[in-house]
Amino acid sequence: MKIVMGVMNAKIWSDWLQKVKRYHLEGECDNSIFTVDDEGRLFVNKTLNQKEKSFYLLKTLMYDGDNTLVDSTELVVRVLSSGSVPIFPATYSGSIKERSRLDYSDNTAEIRLKHGHFSLDDPTDYMLEVRVEDGGRPPLSSVVQVPIKLRMECRETVVDFLSWSLVLGGLLLLLRQSRTRTPYGRYVDPEHPAWGHCPAQLAWFLQELPSFLIPVLLLLSTDSRPGLGRGLLLGTFCLHYFHRTFVFSLRTRGRPCPLPIVLSAAIFCSLNGFLQGHQLLHCARYPALEAAHWTLQARLTAGLLLFCLGMAINIHSDSILRNLRKPGESVYRIPRGGMFELVSGANFLGEILEWTGFAVASWSLPSASFAFFTLCSIGPRAYHHHGNYQETFKDYPGSRKALVPFLL
């Protein structure tokens, strides 16, 4: 179906009017789009799309009865909107680092901050309304909401400081424990005033809680990098401390713990919880697992398997120790079964394997420093317990080692 667009009237109504017998079109078209009849009426033969082409440049040639060119004129055919509202091709969202300027682009449009910068002291979530208009008169418009979330900046200086502090602290703790035993459990001075102790269940809950709570709060309150750091690795870290906080602490039958030990452990768990959570959520860069090099996949798999093995040994060994006592008892007996058949500190061995596997999977300074601190912290306790077992029980198995099966 043809649609009449108008009648040629540039010079057709001039003195040449009676001479013009034929019209011919040239320019950005062919006869399949526009045609003109012998009366000078311009027709459009197909539906035009303003988004594909908003105007056409045409030239009209006018001939007399002898097929001689009489005149010509140029035309601009503008394609107006048919009334459809502009639409956005996608749903948009963005995130920006703390102390940075907003600079969002989808290759066709940009959103920029006029002045200043963002800080976590400001609101962390923003909703922008973006309006787009066509060129019609009056213009048609559409509005889309673009959520912008503030992402915590990676504080590399803090991460490095805390990591190397763990290394130094581990060395100092190793040196201290080579000379004396940490005063907890069987090594607590019974003459210590009662106000200086905390019930074992409450002590374990209070000191382990920060390592679970702080990473979860970071995850929920700040935007983070997607990928392995937010999923598998942070999940393994929180899984351990969820068990220690909400399962182990309620089932333990240990002796009351000195308040200074509880306080120092809570401070350590708070700092380490922030360090590991911040590193994984805001600093680490891990590619998607399916796009990762095979060495990364192998390292991740090996690390997670070692973590799971260590956690299984740790939980099973804690269960053996717990079942050595009846409720209310505080006596010590020889643990038997599981890894205790090979080492005296099976529960310590399990936890060391956990964080060694975590360090292999994460492959970062914070995780490696934490694994090193764990070794320096609870490794000597295995030797202390081994010596105590040998002193206390004359029938203690001589084939058992302190921490490493068949070696140490």
N, C-alpha and C positions, 0 to 999 in steps of 0.2 A: 504494500500500500504506500503510495506516495503522499507526502505532506507538503503543502505549499508553504514556502517560507516568506515569499514576498515577490514584488515586481521590480525589475530593473528600472531605476529612475535616476541614475546619475546624470546622463546626458540624453537619455532616450527621449525626454520631452523637449529636447532642443529642436533646432531647425532640421536636424537630421531625422526626426521621428518618422517622417513619411518614407524615408529612404531605407530604413532598417527592415530587412526581411528575414534575417537569420541571426541566431546568437550561438556562440561557442564558448565553452569554459576551459580554462587552463589553470594550473597551479597545484596545490597540495591535495589533489583528489583525482579520482577517475570517475567515469560515468556511472559506476556502481554506487557512489555515495551521493553526488549531486548531479542533477540534470537541469537544463533550462529549455523551455519550449520556444516556439516561434513568436510568442507574444511577450517574451521576456520574464516569464514567471519561473522562479527558482524553486526546485523541489529537492527534498531530502528523501533518499530511498531506503535508509536503514536507521536503526536506533543508534544514536551517538552516546558515547560515554565521556562525561566531563573529566573523569579521573585518568582516562587514557589520552585524551587530547582535548584541550580547552578552547582551541580556536583553529580556523583554517584560513589560509590566504589564497584567494581566488582571483583570477583575471577574466573579465568578460570581453569577448571580441564580437563586434557588431558588423554585419555584412549587408550590402544592398542587394538588389535583385540580380546584379551582374556578378555577384560573389566577390565584390571589391570591399576591402576593409574600410569601413566608414569611421568607426571610433572604437575606443576601448576604455575600460575602467577597472580599477582594482577594488576588491571586496574583502572584508574581514568578517567571517562568520564565527561568532562566539557561541560556544556551547554552555548554556546555563544549567544550573542545577535543576533537576526535575522535582525537587522537594525532599529527597532522601537526606537524612541527617548524617554527617560524617561519623564514622565509627572507628574505634580503636582496635587494632588487629590482635591485641593481646592484653593480658592482665599484667600490670607492672608492679614491681616492688623493688626496694633497694636497701642497702645497708652501707654505713660509712663508719670509718674508724674514729675513735675518740680523738679530739684535738686536731681534726682535719676539716677541710671545706667540702661541702656537698658538691659533687660533680658526677651527675648521673646521665648516661647517654644510651640510647638504643639504636644508634646509627642514623636515625632520622630526626631526632630532637634531643636537646640537652636541657638539664635542669641544673642551675648553678646557684650557689649561695652568693648574695650580693656583697656581704662583708662579714667579718668575724669568723668564729669557728665554733664547733660543737664540743661540749664537755659532758662527762658523766654527772656533773653537778646539775646540768639541765635535764629536762625530760628526755627519756631514752626512746620514746616513740613519737613520730610525727605523721600526720596525714595531710598530704598535699592534694589540692584539687587542680587538675590541669584541664583547660578548655581549648578546644580546637574549633576553628571556624572555616567555612568554605568561602569562596569569592563571590557568592551571590549577593543580590541586593533586594531585600535585606539578607544578611548572612545567616545560614543555618549553623548550629553549633552543637557540640556534644562535650560532656564532662566525664573525666575518669579520675578516680581517687588513687593516689600513689602512696602506699605506706612506706615510710623511711624509718629504719631502726638503727639506733646508735650501737656500733660494735666496739667493745672494749679494745683499746690499743694494746699490742704486745709490749709489755714492759721488760725489754731484754736486759736492762741493767739489773732490775730486781731479780729476774730469773737467774742470771749468772751469779749474783751475790748469794742468793739462797742456796744455789746448787753447790758452789764452792764452800759455803758455810757447812753444808752437810758433810762434805769430804773432810774438812778440817775438824768438825765436831766428832766425826767417826774416829779419826785418828786419836784425838784426845780421849775419847771414851774408851777406845781399845787400850791405850796406855794406862788409864786409870784402873780398868778392870783387870789388867795384868798384875796389879799390885793389891787390889782389894775387891771384895765382892759387893755388888749393888745390894743395899739393904731392903730387900723385899722378899715376900714368901718365907721360905725356911731360914733366910738370913736376917730376918727382922729381929731387932733387940727386944726381947720380951719385957724389959724394964722400961721401954719407951712409954711416955704418958699416953693415956687412952685418947686424949683429944687430938693427938697427932696422927691418928689412924682413920681410914675410911673403909667401910665395908667393901669386900671384894667386888660384889655385883655392881654397886654404885660406882666404885672406882673405875672399873673397866668401861662402864657405860659413859661416864663423863669424859674420860681421857680419849676414847676412840671416836666419839660422836663428831668432833670437828672434821675429821678426815672424810667422813661421809657427807656431812651437812654442807660444808663450804663448796665443794665441787658442784653439788646439786644446785645450790643457790646461784653459783656462777652460770650454770647451764640455763636456769630458768629466768634469770634477770638480765642477761646480756646476750646479744647476738653473737654467734660464733661461726667459725669455719665449718662447712659441712664435710662429711667424709669419715674416715676411720677414727680420727681423734675424738670426735664426738660420740661415736658409736662403740665399737669394740673395745678400744683401749680405755676410755673413761669408764665404760661399763665394768671392765674387769677390776679396775681400781675401787670403784664404789661397791662392787659385789663383795670384795674382801671385807671392807669396813662396815657394810651392812650386816654381815654375819657377826663380826666382832662386837658391834654395838648392840644389836637387837636379838641375837641368838646366844652367842658365847657368854656375854655378860650376865644373862639371866640364868644360865645353867652352871656357871662356875661355882666351885666349892672351895675356892682358895681362901687363904688367910687375909685379914684386913691389911690394907696397903698404906704405908706412910703418906701423909698429905703432900709433902714435898715431891715425892715420886709421882703422885697423881697430877700435881700442878705442872711439873716439868714435862710429863708425857702429853698433857693437854695442849701446852704451848707448842710442842713439837708437831703434834697432829694438826694443829691449826695452820702453822706455817707450811708444813708439807702438803696439806690438803689444798691450800691456795696455790702452791708451786706446781703441783701435778695437774690440777684442774685448769689453771691459767695457761700452762704450757700446751696442754692438749686442745683447749678450746680456742685460744686466741693467738698462739704462736706457731704451733706445728703445722707443717704443710705435707699432707699425705694425698697422693693421687687416688682416684677411684680404684678399687681393688681389681676390677676387670681390666683397667688400663695400666696397672702397675707392672714394672719389670718383674721377671720371675724371681730374681734375687730378693726383692722386697716381699713378694708373696711367700717365699720359702722362709724368710726370716720372721715374718709375722706369724706364720703357721707354727713354726718351731717355738717361738716365744710364748704363744698362747697355750700350746700343748704343755710346755714346761710349767707355766703358771697354773694350769688346771691340775697337773700332777702334784705340784707343791701344795696347792690348796687342799687336795684330797688327803695327802699325807698329814698336813697340819690339823685338819678337822678330825681325822681318825685318831691321831695321836692324842689330841685333847680329850677325846671321848674315853680313851683308855685311861688317861690320868684321872679324869673325873670319876670314873667307876671304881677306882681304887679305894675311894672313901665313901662311907655312908653319910647321909646328911648330918651335919653337926660335928663330924670327926675332923681332926686336924693332923692325923698321923700320916707317915709316909711309908709306902710299900714299894717293892720292886715292880716297875711296869713291865708287862709281858705282852707279846703279840705285835703284829704289824712291823713297822720299822724299828720298834724298840728292841727287836731281836738282834739288830745290827748296831744301833747307836743309842746312847743314853739321852741325847737331845733330839729325839725324832720330831717333836713339835717344832723345835727351832730349825731343824733341817728343812722341814716343809715350808716354813715361812721364807727362809732364805731362797729356796728354789722358786717360790712364787715371784718374788721381786726381781730375781735374776731373769726369769722368763719375761716379766713385764718390761724390764730394761732392754732385752733383746728385741721384743716386739715394737717398743716405742722408738728405740734407737735415738735417744736424746740425752743430753747432759743431766737434766733433772732426774730422769728415771735411773740413769746409771749411778748418780750420786746417792740416790735413795737406796738402791740395792747395796751399795758399798757401806752406807751408814748402818743398814740392817745387819750386814755381816759383822761389822765391828761392834754392834750393840748386843746382839743376842748370841753371836758365835762364842764369845768367852763364857756366857752363862752355861752353855752346853758342857764346857770343860769343868766349870765349878760344880754342876750337878753330877757329872761323872765321878769327880773326886769325892763328893759327898756320899754318893751311893757306895763307892768302894770302901769308904771309912765306916759307914753305918752298917752295911750288910756284908757279913763274912762270906756268904754264899753268892755274892753278886757275880754274874757270868763274866769270866775273864776274857771272852772273845769279843765282847762289845767294845766299840770305839766310842769316842765322845761325840763326834759330829759327822764325820765322813766315813761311810761304811768301808771297812777293811784298811783304812789309811790312818785317820786321825781321830 
